[in-house]
Amino acid sequence: MLETNEMTMLKELYNALDLKFGGDIVILDIRGISVMADYFAIATGGGATQIQALAQAAEETLVRLGCKLSHTEGLRAANWALLDFGDIIVHLFDKESRHFYNLERVWSDAKQITFTE
């Protein structure tokens, strides 16, 4: 069961990615199956500019909510990007990279978190 603060944080992250038109947004709960983080947020962007916009939206949202960005990868190439906030890792891909890495399959034991309006 997610704590209210965690659920609020993940929902705000989801909404921020959605507002920037991130595609196929998935939040995975990897607690209990990995020690690297508690959650993965995964989204698809249409190209380098959109992936950078998604990364900026994710960073602004999570920092505003008290998370600290500890590491980023891939923003220069911008066909994928990783933002590590400790308990939350944000993965952003273009369509080809999303299909290639297929994190949902790799982490198929993870519970997918959904939000209802």
N, C-alpha and C positions, 0 to 999 in steps of 0.2 A: 504494500500500500504506500502510495506517495504522500509525503507530508504536504500540507497546504502550500507552504512556501515553495517547495520544489515544483508542484503542479502549476503554480502561478508563473514561476520563472520559465518553465518549459512552454507554457501556453503563450506567454509574451514573446518568446523566441520564435515559436511557430508562426505567430501573427506577423512578426517583423519580416520573416522570410516570405510569407504569403503576400504581404503588402508590396514587396519588391518582385512579385510574380515568380517566386521560386516554384519549380515544378516538382511533383511527386515528393512532397515533404514527408519525411518519416522520422519519428522520434522512437529510439530503441532504448529500453531499460536493460542495461547490461550488468546491473548489480548481481552479484552472486555467480556470474560466469566470467568476469574479468576484474582484475585489480587496477587496470589502467584508468578507468573512469566509471561513473555511474550511468551516464547517458550518452548516446550518440544522436546528433541531429544531422540528417542527411537531406540534401536538396539538390535539384538540377537547375542549372542556369543555361541560357541560350548562347552564351559566348563569354569572352573575357570581361567585357564591360559589365555584364549582368552578374557574373560571379564575383567581381570586385564589389559591386553594389550590395549583393547579398552578404558578403563578408563584413562590409562596413555596417550594415543594418544589424547583423548578429552581434558584432562587437559593441556598438553603441547601446543596444538593448541590454546585454548581459553586464556590461560595465555599470550602467545606470542601476542595475539591480544588485550591485555589490560584488560581482565576479571579477576576478583579475585574469587578464589574458597573459598566459605564461609563454606561449610559443605559437608561431604561425609557420606554415609551409606552403609553397606552391603559388603564392599570390602573384608572383612575377610572370610565371607561365600562364596562369589563369585558365587552364583547362581543368584544373582542380585546385582546391585550397583546403587547408586544415587549420582550424583555430582551436587551440587547446586552452580551456578554461579550468583545468583540473578535473572537476567532477563532470563537466560537460565538454564533449569534443564535437565541434561542428565540422562536417564534411560537405564540401560543395564541389560539384562536378559538372562538366558539360555532358551531353548525352552519351557520347562515345566512352568517356572515362567512367561514367556511372555504370554503364553496361559492363565494361571491362573489370572493374573492381568488385561490383556486385556485392556490396557490404551486407545487404539484406540476406543473401544466401550464406555468406561467411558467418554471420551472426544470427543464423536462423533459430538458435535457441533463445534469443532475446525476446522479451515481450514488447510488442509494439504498443505505444501509448497513443490513444486517440482522444480527441477533444470533441465534445458535443456542445452545440450552441444552446 
